[in-house]
Amino acid sequence: MKRFISGVVISALAVVGGAVVGGTPAYAAATSTLVLTGGSGVFGLDPAIITATASSAGTVAFKAAGAVIVGCDAVATTTVTPFVAKCSWVPLAAGSTVLGGTFTPTDAANFTAVDAGALTVKVGVAVQGVVSPIHLYVDTVLASGSTGVLAPRFGVSCAITSQFIVGQTIVWRIYGNNENLGGAVMDSSNTVKGYIEVAGVKDPIPLAYGNHSGVAFWTGILKTGTTAGLYNTLGVISYKVTMIAKDQDTVKVLSTKLVRKAVNGVAVKVDGAYVYERVPAYKTVHVSPALKGAVGTFQSNFTASSLVTLYAVPTA
């Protein structure tokens, strides 16, 4: 009788301890994982692809800036490893955006739901990003002569760079095209003035137009150094280029004209008559009152590593 009672007690303890439930071992659900990659796109262009990789099959709700992305609220993963789900995401704005995701496993009994770690992406934007009738191209070069003395001309000795050392002379090279003038090059005949505003420099740097070894463009000069009056603030140089076109009483407008169609230089005829086709062409139109001159600006929004930067003289 004692032996029988002991056996009952042992069995009861086994049940209470949780080792046996209904005669079958019980296990905790496995902890799931979800990792996000991708999502780097350009604002206003094709969708960016966000990829989620889970530890088992299931569905993923993709999020951007804390909100579920429309159409990506329950994207099924592949059914075999790697368990991948993808979302085509159209960014609503340029700049940094935090992406997220929630994974719901198909086998909820053996796998847990989980949120992905935050993924911060930078949605690209056009480098200039300024809507203007004037398109500007800007770069910087190291002036000939490393002591900061500007040589009388620019040529192969000028190296395009965005990194300078105190004591060197920075030269901005700029050219522009004016859409209001049919895309005409901005030169001294149709431009009131151009200048560069540099943070920390009292007066704007004037732009000069001229011939440099056979090509003409605008230039602005900033001398750096440790003596009084020279620019010597280390770090990224914040600047803005502005160009102002002259008022115009005549403008070029895009029109069309008829020209004889030709194949291999021979005019095409049909039933004895020449065949004409319409092609684009600019024509000059007089306007009164005069058209106000357009204003173009440029501020670089390249990443910090490629912005114009001034460094101290290296030490031994």
WOQUI-V765075 format. One record per residue. N is the residue number from 0. RES is the residue in three letters. OMEGA is omega in radians with two decimals (* if undefined). BURIAL is # if it has 9 or more other ideal C-beta (glycine too) atoms within 8 Angstrom, else .. D_LAST is the distance of its C-alpha to the last C-alpha in Angstrom with 1 decimal. Layout:
n=N res=RES omega=OMEGA burial=BURIAL d_last=D_LAST
n=N res=RES omega=OMEGA burial=BURIAL d_last=D_LAST
//
This chain:
n=0 res=MET omega=3.14 burial=. d_last=94.8
n=1 res=LYS omega=-3.12 burial=. d_last=91.9
n=2 res=ARG omega=3.12 burial=. d_last=90.0
n=3 res=PHE omega=3.12 burial=. d_last=90.6
n=4 res=ILE omega=3.13 burial=. d_last=89.2
n=5 res=SER omega=3.13 burial=. d_last=86.1
n=6 res=GLY omega=3.11 burial=. d_last=85.4
n=7 res=VAL omega=3.13 burial=. d_last=85.7
n=8 res=VAL omega=-3.14 burial=. d_last=83.3
n=9 res=ILE omega=3.13 burial=. d_last=80.6
n=10 res=SER omega=3.13 burial=. d_last=80.9
n=11 res=ALA omega=3.11 burial=. d_last=80.6
n=12 res=LEU omega=3.14 burial=. d_last=77.4
n=13 res=ALA omega=3.13 burial=# d_last=76.0
n=14 res=VAL omega=-3.13 burial=# d_last=76.8
n=15 res=VAL omega=-3.14 burial=. d_last=75.4
n=16 res=GLY omega=3.07 burial=. d_last=72.2
n=17 res=GLY omega=-3.13 burial=. d_last=71.5
n=18 res=ALA omega=3.14 burial=. d_last=71.3
n=19 res=VAL omega=3.06 burial=# d_last=74.3
n=20 res=VAL omega=-3.09 burial=. d_last=75.2
n=21 res=GLY omega=3.10 burial=. d_last=78.4
n=22 res=GLY omega=-3.11 burial=. d_last=77.8
n=23 res=THR omega=3.13 burial=. d_last=74.5
n=24 res=PRO omega=3.13 burial=. d_last=70.9
n=25 res=ALA omega=-3.12 burial=. d_last=68.8
n=26 res=TYR omega=3.08 burial=. d_last=65.0
n=27 res=ALA omega=3.11 burial=. d_last=62.4
n=28 res=ALA omega=-3.13 burial=# d_last=61.2
n=29 res=ALA omega=3.12 burial=# d_last=57.9
n=30 res=THR omega=-3.11 burial=. d_last=54.9
n=31 res=SER omega=3.03 burial=# d_last=53.9
n=32 res=THR omega=3.10 burial=. d_last=50.5
n=33 res=LEU omega=-3.08 burial=# d_last=49.5
n=34 res=VAL omega=3.13 burial=. d_last=46.2
n=35 res=LEU omega=3.04 burial=# d_last=45.4
n=36 res=THR omega=3.10 burial=. d_last=43.3
n=37 res=GLY omega=3.12 burial=. d_last=43.1
n=38 res=GLY omega=-3.12 burial=# d_last=44.2
n=39 res=SER omega=-3.10 burial=. d_last=41.5
n=40 res=GLY omega=3.13 burial=# d_last=43.3
n=41 res=VAL omega=-3.10 burial=. d_last=43.4
n=42 res=PHE omega=3.10 burial=# d_last=45.5
n=43 res=GLY omega=3.13 burial=. d_last=48.7
n=44 res=LEU omega=-3.08 burial=. d_last=48.6
n=45 res=ASP omega=3.12 burial=. d_last=50.0
n=46 res=PRO omega=3.03 burial=. d_last=50.2
n=47 res=ALA omega=-3.11 burial=# d_last=47.3
n=48 res=ILE omega=3.05 burial=# d_last=48.3
n=49 res=ILE omega=-3.13 burial=# d_last=47.7
n=50 res=THR omega=3.09 burial=# d_last=48.3
n=51 res=ALA omega=3.11 burial=# d_last=49.5
n=52 res=THR omega=-3.09 burial=# d_last=49.7
n=53 res=ALA omega=-3.13 burial=# d_last=52.1
n=54 res=SER omega=3.08 burial=. d_last=53.2
n=55 res=SER omega=3.14 burial=# d_last=56.9
n=56 res=ALA omega=3.12 burial=# d_last=59.1
n=57 res=GLY omega=3.10 burial=# d_last=59.8
n=58 res=THR omega=-3.11 burial=# d_last=58.9
n=59 res=VAL omega=3.00 burial=# d_last=55.8
n=60 res=ALA omega=-3.12 burial=# d_last=55.8
n=61 res=PHE omega=-3.10 burial=# d_last=52.7
n=62 res=LYS omega=3.03 burial=# d_last=51.3
n=63 res=ALA omega=-3.10 burial=# d_last=49.0
n=64 res=ALA omega=3.06 burial=. d_last=47.9
n=65 res=GLY omega=-3.12 burial=. d_last=50.5
n=66 res=ALA omega=3.11 burial=. d_last=53.5
n=67 res=VAL omega=-3.13 burial=. d_last=55.1
n=68 res=ILE omega=-3.12 burial=# d_last=54.6
n=69 res=VAL omega=-3.12 burial=. d_last=58.0
n=70 res=GLY omega=-3.13 burial=. d_last=59.3
n=71 res=CYS omega=-3.09 burial=# d_last=56.9
n=72 res=ASP omega=3.14 burial=# d_last=58.6
n=73 res=ALA omega=-3.12 burial=. d_last=60.0
n=74 res=VAL omega=-3.12 burial=# d_last=58.4
n=75 res=ALA omega=3.04 burial=. d_last=59.7
n=76 res=THR omega=2.97 burial=# d_last=57.4
n=77 res=THR omega=-3.06 burial=. d_last=58.2
n=78 res=THR omega=3.11 burial=. d_last=60.7
n=79 res=VAL omega=-3.14 burial=. d_last=58.8
n=80 res=THR omega=-0.08 burial=. d_last=55.3
n=81 res=PRO omega=-3.09 burial=. d_last=52.8
n=82 res=PHE omega=-2.98 burial=# d_last=54.6
n=83 res=VAL omega=2.99 burial=# d_last=53.0
n=84 res=ALA omega=-3.11 burial=# d_last=54.0
n=85 res=LYS omega=3.14 burial=# d_last=52.6
n=86 res=CYS omega=3.03 burial=# d_last=52.8
n=87 res=SER omega=-2.99 burial=# d_last=52.5
n=88 res=TRP omega=3.07 burial=# d_last=50.9
n=89 res=VAL omega=-3.11 burial=. d_last=50.9
n=90 res=PRO omega=-3.13 burial=# d_last=48.2
n=91 res=LEU omega=-3.13 burial=. d_last=49.7
n=92 res=ALA omega=3.07 burial=. d_last=46.4
n=93 res=ALA omega=3.11 burial=. d_last=42.9
n=94 res=GLY omega=-3.07 burial=. d_last=40.0
n=95 res=SER omega=3.08 burial=. d_last=39.5
n=96 res=THR omega=3.12 burial=# d_last=42.7
n=97 res=VAL omega=3.09 burial=# d_last=43.5
n=98 res=LEU omega=3.12 burial=# d_last=45.7
n=99 res=GLY omega=3.14 burial=# d_last=47.9
n=100 res=GLY omega=3.08 burial=# d_last=50.9
n=101 res=THR omega=-3.10 burial=# d_last=53.8
n=102 res=PHE omega=3.06 burial=# d_last=55.4
n=103 res=THR omega=-3.07 burial=# d_last=59.0
n=104 res=PRO omega=3.05 burial=# d_last=60.1
n=105 res=THR omega=3.12 burial=. d_last=63.4
n=106 res=ASP omega=-3.07 burial=# d_last=64.3
n=107 res=ALA omega=-3.13 burial=# d_last=64.0
n=108 res=ALA omega=-3.05 burial=. d_last=65.7
n=109 res=ASN omega=3.14 burial=. d_last=63.1
n=110 res=PHE omega=-3.11 burial=# d_last=59.9
n=111 res=THR omega=2.97 burial=. d_last=58.5
n=112 res=ALA omega=-3.09 burial=. d_last=57.4
n=113 res=VAL omega=3.02 burial=# d_last=53.7
n=114 res=ASP omega=3.09 burial=. d_last=51.2
n=115 res=ALA omega=3.01 burial=# d_last=48.0
n=116 res=GLY omega=-3.10 burial=. d_last=44.7
n=117 res=ALA omega=3.09 burial=. d_last=43.5
n=118 res=LEU omega=3.14 burial=# d_last=41.7
n=119 res=THR omega=3.10 burial=. d_last=39.7
n=120 res=VAL omega=3.08 burial=# d_last=39.5
n=121 res=LYS omega=3.13 burial=. d_last=38.3
n=122 res=VAL omega=-3.05 burial=# d_last=41.1
n=123 res=GLY omega=3.08 burial=. d_last=39.8
n=124 res=VAL omega=3.12 burial=# d_last=40.7
n=125 res=ALA omega=-3.02 burial=. d_last=40.6
n=126 res=VAL omega=-3.13 burial=. d_last=37.3
n=127 res=GLN omega=3.03 burial=# d_last=38.9
n=128 res=GLY omega=3.12 burial=. d_last=41.8
n=129 res=VAL omega=3.10 burial=. d_last=43.4
n=130 res=VAL omega=-3.05 burial=. d_last=47.1
n=131 res=SER omega=3.03 burial=# d_last=47.6
n=132 res=PRO omega=-3.12 burial=. d_last=49.6
n=133 res=ILE omega=3.04 burial=# d_last=46.4
n=134 res=HIS omega=-3.11 burial=# d_last=43.9
n=135 res=LEU omega=2.96 burial=# d_last=40.4
n=136 res=TYR omega=-3.09 burial=. d_last=37.6
n=137 res=VAL omega=2.92 burial=# d_last=34.1
n=138 res=ASP omega=3.11 burial=. d_last=30.7
n=139 res=THR omega=3.12 burial=# d_last=27.5
n=140 res=VAL omega=3.03 burial=# d_last=25.7
n=141 res=LEU omega=-3.11 burial=# d_last=22.8
n=142 res=ALA omega=3.07 burial=# d_last=24.5
n=143 res=SER omega=-3.09 burial=# d_last=24.6
n=144 res=GLY omega=-3.01 burial=# d_last=22.0
n=145 res=SER omega=-3.12 burial=. d_last=18.5
n=146 res=THR omega=3.13 burial=. d_last=18.8
n=147 res=GLY omega=3.09 burial=# d_last=21.4
n=148 res=VAL omega=-3.09 burial=. d_last=24.4
n=149 res=LEU omega=3.09 burial=# d_last=26.9
n=150 res=ALA omega=-3.07 burial=# d_last=28.5
n=151 res=PRO omega=3.13 burial=. d_last=32.3
n=152 res=ARG omega=3.12 burial=. d_last=32.7
n=153 res=PHE omega=3.13 burial=# d_last=31.2
n=154 res=GLY omega=-3.09 burial=. d_last=31.3
n=155 res=VAL omega=-3.13 burial=. d_last=29.6
n=156 res=SER omega=3.12 burial=. d_last=26.4
n=157 res=CYS omega=-3.11 burial=# d_last=26.2
n=158 res=ALA omega=3.07 burial=. d_last=24.6
n=159 res=ILE omega=-3.13 burial=. d_last=26.0
n=160 res=THR omega=3.04 burial=. d_last=23.3
n=161 res=SER omega=-3.10 burial=. d_last=23.2
n=162 res=GLN omega=-3.07 burial=. d_last=19.4
n=163 res=PHE omega=3.12 burial=# d_last=17.9
n=164 res=ILE omega=3.12 burial=# d_last=14.8
n=165 res=VAL omega=-3.09 burial=# d_last=15.7
n=166 res=GLY omega=3.12 burial=# d_last=16.9
n=167 res=GLN omega=3.13 burial=# d_last=18.7
n=168 res=THR omega=-3.14 burial=# d_last=22.4
n=169 res=ILE omega=3.11 burial=# d_last=24.2
n=170 res=VAL omega=3.01 burial=# d_last=27.6
n=171 res=TRP omega=3.05 burial=# d_last=30.2
n=172 res=ARG omega=-2.99 burial=# d_last=32.8
n=173 res=ILE omega=2.89 burial=# d_last=36.1
n=174 res=TYR omega=-3.09 burial=# d_last=39.6
n=175 res=GLY omega=3.06 burial=# d_last=42.6
n=176 res=ASN omega=-3.04 burial=# d_last=46.1
n=177 res=ASN omega=-3.13 burial=# d_last=49.0
n=178 res=GLU omega=3.12 burial=# d_last=51.5
n=179 res=ASN omega=3.12 burial=# d_last=54.0
n=180 res=LEU omega=3.13 burial=# d_last=54.1
n=181 res=GLY omega=3.13 burial=# d_last=54.6
n=182 res=GLY omega=-3.10 burial=. d_last=51.0
n=183 res=ALA omega=3.08 burial=# d_last=50.5
n=184 res=VAL omega=3.08 burial=. d_last=47.0
n=185 res=MET omega=3.10 burial=# d_last=46.0
n=186 res=ASP omega=-3.06 burial=. d_last=45.6
n=187 res=SER omega=-3.13 burial=. d_last=46.3
n=188 res=SER omega=-3.08 burial=. d_last=50.0
n=189 res=ASN omega=-3.09 burial=# d_last=50.4
n=190 res=THR omega=3.10 burial=# d_last=47.5
n=191 res=VAL omega=3.14 burial=. d_last=47.6
n=192 res=LYS omega=3.02 burial=. d_last=43.9
n=193 res=GLY omega=-3.13 burial=# d_last=40.7
n=194 res=TYR omega=3.12 burial=# d_last=37.7
n=195 res=ILE omega=3.05 burial=# d_last=34.6
n=196 res=GLU omega=-3.13 burial=# d_last=34.3
n=197 res=VAL omega=3.12 burial=# d_last=30.7
n=198 res=ALA omega=-3.14 burial=. d_last=30.5
n=199 res=GLY omega=3.09 burial=. d_last=29.3
n=200 res=VAL omega=-3.01 burial=# d_last=30.4
n=201 res=LYS omega=-3.04 burial=. d_last=33.7
n=202 res=ASP omega=3.06 burial=. d_last=35.3
n=203 res=PRO omega=3.10 burial=. d_last=35.6
n=204 res=ILE omega=-3.13 burial=# d_last=33.9
n=205 res=PRO omega=3.06 burial=. d_last=36.8
n=206 res=LEU omega=3.11 burial=# d_last=37.1
n=207 res=ALA omega=3.14 burial=. d_last=38.3
n=208 res=TYR omega=-3.13 burial=# d_last=40.3
n=209 res=GLY omega=-3.11 burial=. d_last=40.1
n=210 res=ASN omega=3.13 burial=. d_last=40.0
n=211 res=HIS omega=3.11 burial=# d_last=36.7
n=212 res=SER omega=3.04 burial=. d_last=37.3
n=213 res=GLY omega=3.07 burial=. d_last=40.6
n=214 res=VAL omega=-3.07 burial=. d_last=40.1
n=215 res=ALA omega=3.08 burial=. d_last=40.5
n=216 res=PHE omega=3.14 burial=# d_last=38.8
n=217 res=TRP omega=3.11 burial=# d_last=37.6
n=218 res=THR omega=3.01 burial=# d_last=34.1
n=219 res=GLY omega=-2.98 burial=# d_last=32.3
n=220 res=ILE omega=3.03 burial=# d_last=29.2
n=221 res=LEU omega=3.11 burial=# d_last=26.6
n=222 res=LYS omega=3.12 burial=# d_last=24.0
n=223 res=THR omega=3.13 burial=# d_last=20.9
n=224 res=GLY omega=-3.09 burial=# d_last=18.9
n=225 res=THR omega=3.12 burial=. d_last=18.4
n=226 res=THR omega=-3.09 burial=. d_last=21.5
n=227 res=ALA omega=3.10 burial=. d_last=24.9
n=228 res=GLY omega=3.13 burial=. d_last=26.8
n=229 res=LEU omega=-3.12 burial=# d_last=24.0
n=230 res=TYR omega=-3.12 burial=# d_last=23.3
n=231 res=ASN omega=3.10 burial=# d_last=20.2
n=232 res=THR omega=-3.09 burial=. d_last=21.3
n=233 res=LEU omega=3.10 burial=. d_last=18.9
n=234 res=GLY omega=-3.12 burial=. d_last=20.5
n=235 res=VAL omega=3.11 burial=. d_last=23.5
n=236 res=ILE omega=3.13 burial=# d_last=25.4
n=237 res=SER omega=-3.10 burial=. d_last=29.0
n=238 res=TYR omega=3.11 burial=# d_last=31.3
n=239 res=LYS omega=3.11 burial=# d_last=34.9
n=240 res=VAL omega=3.09 burial=# d_last=36.5
n=241 res=THR omega=3.05 burial=# d_last=40.1
n=242 res=MET omega=-3.07 burial=# d_last=42.6
n=243 res=ILE omega=3.14 burial=# d_last=46.1
n=244 res=ALA omega=3.08 burial=# d_last=48.9
n=245 res=LYS omega=2.99 burial=. d_last=51.8
n=246 res=ASP omega=-3.05 burial=. d_last=55.2
n=247 res=GLN omega=3.01 burial=# d_last=57.4
n=248 res=ASP omega=2.99 burial=. d_last=61.1
n=249 res=THR omega=3.12 burial=. d_last=61.0
n=250 res=VAL omega=3.03 burial=# d_last=59.2
n=251 res=LYS omega=3.12 burial=# d_last=59.1
n=252 res=VAL omega=-3.13 burial=. d_last=60.6
n=253 res=LEU omega=3.12 burial=. d_last=60.7
n=254 res=SER omega=3.09 burial=. d_last=64.3
n=255 res=THR omega=3.04 burial=. d_last=66.1
n=256 res=LYS omega=3.13 burial=. d_last=68.2
n=257 res=LEU omega=3.07 burial=. d_last=70.7
n=258 res=VAL omega=3.12 burial=. d_last=70.0
n=259 res=ARG omega=3.09 burial=. d_last=72.1
n=260 res=LYS omega=-3.12 burial=# d_last=71.1
n=261 res=ALA omega=3.05 burial=. d_last=70.4
n=262 res=VAL omega=-3.09 burial=. d_last=69.8
n=263 res=ASN omega=3.08 burial=. d_last=68.2
n=264 res=GLY omega=-3.12 burial=. d_last=68.9
n=265 res=VAL omega=-3.13 burial=. d_last=72.6
n=266 res=ALA omega=-3.12 burial=. d_last=74.0
n=267 res=VAL omega=3.08 burial=# d_last=75.5
n=268 res=LYS omega=3.04 burial=. d_last=79.1
n=269 res=VAL omega=-3.09 burial=. d_last=81.4
n=270 res=ASP omega=3.07 burial=. d_last=85.1
n=271 res=GLY omega=-3.12 burial=. d_last=84.5
n=272 res=ALA omega=3.11 burial=. d_last=82.2
n=273 res=TYR omega=3.07 burial=. d_last=78.5
n=274 res=VAL omega=-3.14 burial=# d_last=76.2
n=275 res=TYR omega=3.03 burial=. d_last=73.7
n=276 res=GLU omega=-3.08 burial=. d_last=70.7
n=277 res=ARG omega=-3.13 burial=. d_last=68.7
n=278 res=VAL omega=3.11 burial=. d_last=65.0
n=279 res=PRO omega=3.11 burial=. d_last=62.4
n=280 res=ALA omega=3.09 burial=. d_last=62.1
n=281 res=TYR omega=3.02 burial=# d_last=60.8
n=282 res=LYS omega=-3.12 burial=. d_last=63.2
n=283 res=THR omega=-3.12 burial=. d_last=62.8
n=284 res=VAL omega=3.08 burial=. d_last=64.5
n=285 res=HIS omega=-3.13 burial=. d_last=65.2
n=286 res=VAL omega=3.10 burial=# d_last=64.5
n=287 res=SER omega=0.00 burial=. d_last=65.8
n=288 res=PRO omega=-3.06 burial=. d_last=64.5
n=289 res=ALA omega=3.10 burial=. d_last=61.1
n=290 res=LEU omega=3.14 burial=# d_last=58.7
n=291 res=LYS omega=-3.14 burial=. d_last=55.9
n=292 res=GLY omega=-3.13 burial=# d_last=52.5
n=293 res=ALA omega=3.09 burial=# d_last=50.3
n=294 res=VAL omega=3.11 burial=# d_last=47.0
n=295 res=GLY omega=3.11 burial=# d_last=44.1
n=296 res=THR omega=3.09 burial=# d_last=41.0
n=297 res=PHE omega=2.99 burial=# d_last=37.9
n=298 res=GLN omega=-3.07 burial=# d_last=35.4
n=299 res=SER omega=3.00 burial=# d_last=33.1
n=300 res=ASN omega=2.96 burial=. d_last=33.6
n=301 res=PHE omega=3.07 burial=. d_last=31.4
n=302 res=THR omega=-3.01 burial=. d_last=29.6
n=303 res=ALA omega=-3.07 burial=. d_last=26.5
n=304 res=SER omega=-3.12 burial=. d_last=24.2
n=305 res=SER omega=3.03 burial=. d_last=25.6
n=306 res=LEU omega=3.12 burial=# d_last=26.0
n=307 res=VAL omega=-3.02 burial=# d_last=24.3
n=308 res=THR omega=3.10 burial=# d_last=21.0
n=309 res=LEU omega=-3.11 burial=# d_last=18.5
n=310 res=TYR omega=3.06 burial=# d_last=14.9
n=311 res=ALA omega=3.10 burial=. d_last=12.3
n=312 res=VAL omega=-3.14 burial=. d_last=9.7
n=313 res=PRO omega=3.08 burial=. d_last=6.7
n=314 res=THR omega=-3.12 burial=. d_last=3.8
n=315 res=ALA omega=* burial=. d_last=0.0
//
